[in-house]
Each structure stands twice: as structure tokens, then as C-alpha cells.
């Protein structure tokens, strides 16, 4: 490893290694201190909190009591936590899957569009991508509005019974709306990234394959997909991570009229338990659980980034 | 031979493309359109598709509410404080990582990567407790502390790429001409980094400006709300009553972000996936 860096340094004209210089460490002090204060310390504190009885009484001055694994035991035996976890995983997989499907599909189609249509599509994607989360939510709430929403108007217009239909009342329909919003917001990133990767696909190879009689699907499978595989992996993993931690969309839709208990995902559950309900010890335990889940899901991504890093 | 399928492929692609354009653009259009409509047009069972004869009344109403102006002030303060601190901290860290080889460099980079994966929901309970102990709940400083940690990893990550993009040979040449290492850095490399700093700063601005979750946790008092919080409560309270005003507020919040985003978008996209810009 050290040898490789030295060689790489020499080739790239990197600065010589100043031996035992304290300068780089000094340069890192502000960043490390800031991250340590706002992330490191809370992480430690959260672990401690999760082993304590910390409810409203403690919030008002009573000393917290160490109760070992009691919070975790309570949680694991609470079927509600497993319902929320399952719901979160399901929501995450459905949303990540749809986003990838639509995003990759659009990227592939973009190669075959006329230039003017492609520019239209890219403009639309950029706009959707740039929209702030909260503005996106208010607009979609307005589109799905019970009384004056365009969606109910259009559905009624084609003869369906959607007059005065309330979209957020039933959990399934609530999650349908949430999925529409999350996918709408997330597709642009996937489409753009995959489209950029597609420009790396060798045209010569594709043409050669076409002359040899390979149909569009064969070319897709044997030439296009292998080339963009690494990008697909990274984008897919990022999407899973992002969709596991949706909070804003669910929270705001809940405030707009969803039934909280039937629509909680992990993030909103932690919030309602701790900040809303004052059960800080329990909330900390769920948060630790969520962190562990994230670590398990992201390990492959971090490993692949590390490999890339070392190869550089 | 391949002509016919190619043509039908193009037609399919174009049709689906136009459809995708409509689906992506319509909500944005609808936000702007509704923001110009008055109450009667909003509450008309038949939607008003084009804001002919619309007015700026909704915008006037928004600007006349104290909460909006107050939230705007808080948002600007938090965002500026966050960017300035994050950029300064990230800049020196990026220089350390890309211009020096030292023990622990790799672990630092790995830590940055890992931190970016941490969901804010996984930590906000204890961040809330910490700020509570420090008496910083409902303060601009308190929210900025957690925001800095939110944008810092990505900022360092991106700046590192920009610093590494300036060839060290340029500095070496300046050093041969008699500059010290510090002088060489500030005279040669620093000016070349300006665009990178601006792009990264804008990206930090967008993140802090849009952030909702941590603001909700830290700013519990009504007079300390940021713009996204203000907008979300605007919907709760007036649900079904003032969509025109809500859309005007949304447009006001979205426009600066969209403009900034279009400026820096190209520079930032690569950072996320290829992440490992060399350094």
C-alpha cells in the first residue's frame, strides 16, 4: 500500500511527504472538532441513552436510571416495532425499485429520442430535481387535494368516481401518494447519472453487434448493461439508503391528514416516540436499531468506494 | 434492414419522452400557476389551467405575514452561518487531505464516507438532548451546529477533488521562482479554486435552505421557524383554505434553489457517484 502510494505520488507529481509534519493535522482540527461535537458526541450519548430509563420524569430533572437492555427487550417484543420496520423496508424496496426502473428506462430511452425531445426531458428532470422537498410536498398535496385537486378532477373526468376522494385517509392510498412523490423526486438523479454512464458505451461495439445480427435486447444485455454495471450498483445502493430514511415526506403527509399509527416509518416513529412522546430512552434504542440496519445495508457500497479509492 | 424497428423505436422513445416531460414539469407549472390565482379561481371545481387575469395578491399576502418575514430572516442567518463555517473548515481539511500524505489520512477519508451514510433520523434524538443541555435549542447557532455536520463531509469530499485538480507542478514552479510553499499556494492554487469554492458553497446553501427534519427537531418555537417549517405549518393550519398563498410561498422558496441548482448541477453530479475524485 505504502509503496503504491509512493509510486503514484511520483507519477502524478504529488508533493513530497513532509515527514512528521503537524501541519495536515492542524488543518483537520476544525473539521474533526465540528463533526465530533455534532455527530460523535451525540452518537455516544445516544448509546448511553438507549440503556437508560429516560422518559418525561427524567426530562424534568429526575436522574436517569440504568436499566441495561430493558429498552431493547421492550422493543424487540413489541410487534409494533416489527410492523414499522417491515413497512419501512417494504416502502424502501418498492420506492427504490420503481425509481431505478423508471430512471434507467428513461436514460436508455433518452439515447433514442430526437434531440429536441431529449432536451425537453432533461429540462423537466432538472426542474423536478431542483425543487425543494417541502415545496414539492405542498404542490403534490394540492394536486391530490380532496375538494379542488386536479387529480380528482381528471379522474372524475374520465368517468371514475373520485369526486371528493380523500387520498390520505387509507394507509395504502397514503403510501401510494408518498411513493408518487418520492419517485418523482428521485428519478432525475438516477436518469442523469445512468445517462452519463451510457455515453461511455462503445458505439463501435454496438454497431458491430448489430451487423452480426444482435437484436436490441441482446445488445442491451451483453454490451450496454455490463458497461454501466458499476454505476447501476452505486446508484441502486444510494437509492436504498435514501429511501430507508424518508422522513420529511411521511411526516408532512401525516400532518396533512394521514393516520399516524398506521403510516409511521422508522424515522417518524423515532420522532413521535422521542420528541413527541418524551420517551427518549426508547427512541434512542430504535435509533440505534436504525443505524445498525443502515450499516448492514451500506456496507457493500462503502467497501466498493474504498476499493476505488485504493485503486486511485 | 434495421430501418423500420429503429424508426418505431424512435417514435416510442419520443412519445414516452414527451410524457415524462409532462409528468416532471406539470407540478412545477401548477405551483407557479396556482400562485397567481385568486380564491374563487382556486375553489372553482373546474381547474384554471392558465393564470390569465391572475394577480400578485397571493405574494402580497405572503410578504405581509410576519411569520414569513421572520422565517426568511432565520433561514438566511442559519444558511449563511452554516456555509461560511463549513466552507472554512472544509477548505483547510481538503488541503490537508489532497496536498499532504500523513498517517490517518485514509481513515479520515473513510470516516467521511461512512458519515454521509448516517441517516439524520438515527441521531436527532441525542442531538436534541445535546442542544438542550447546551441551551441551544431554538437558536440559530444550535441549528447551524448540526447543519455544519450535515454539509461538512460532502463539502470536504468535493473540495478535495477541486484542490487535487490543480496540478502541484504549478506550485512547484512558483516555488522555484522564489515563493515559499504558503505563498505559492495562495498565489497560484487558491485563485484557481475560486469556482470550486463557489460551487460547493452554493450546494451547501441548497442543502441548508431546504432542510426540514433537523429544523423540525431543533426549532420547536414558532418564532424560530425556518422557511420550510413555516411552509409546512402553513398547510396544516390553512388546509383547504388558502392554496394560492401556499403556492406563492412554495414558489418563493423554490425559485432561488432552482436558479442556484441549475448553475452548479453539472459540477456536482459527478461527485456523488464517482465520489473518488482523485486526491
Interface residues (C-beta under 8 A of the other chain):
Chain A: X5 X9 X12 X13 X14 X15 X17 X18 X21 X23 X24 X25 X27 X28 X30 X31 X32 X34 X35 X37 X38 X39 X41 X42 X43 X45 X46 X49 X106 X109 X110 X112 X113 X114 X117 X118 X120 X121 X123 X124 X125 X126 X127 X128 X129 X130 X131 X132 X133 X134 X135 X136 X137 X138 X139 X140 X141 X142 X143 X145 X146 X147 X148 X150 X153 X184 X187 X188 X189 X192 X193 X196 X210 X216 X231 X234 X235 X238 X241 X244 X245 X247 X248 X251 X252 X255 X256 X257 X266 X267 X270 X271 X274 X275 X280 X283 X284 X287 X288 X290 X291 X294 X295 X298 X301 X302 X305 X306 X308 X309 X312
Chain B: X2 X5 X9 X10 X12 X13 X14 X16 X17 X18 X20 X21 X22 X23 X24 X25 X27 X28 X30 X31 X34 X42 X43 X44 X45 X46 X47 X85 X88 X89 X90 X92 X93 X95 X96 X97 X99 X100 X101 X102 X104 X105 X106 X108 X109 X110 X111 X113 X114 X115 X117 X118 X119 X120 X121 X122 X123 X124 X125 X126 X127 X128 X129 X130 X145 X146 X148 X149 X152 X153 X156 X167 X168 X169 X171 X172 X209 X210 X212 X213 X216 X217 X220 X228 X231 X232 X234 X235 X236 X239 X240 X243 X246 X247 X249 X250 X251 X253 X254 X257 X258 X261 X262 X265 X269 X270 X272 X273 X275 X276 X278
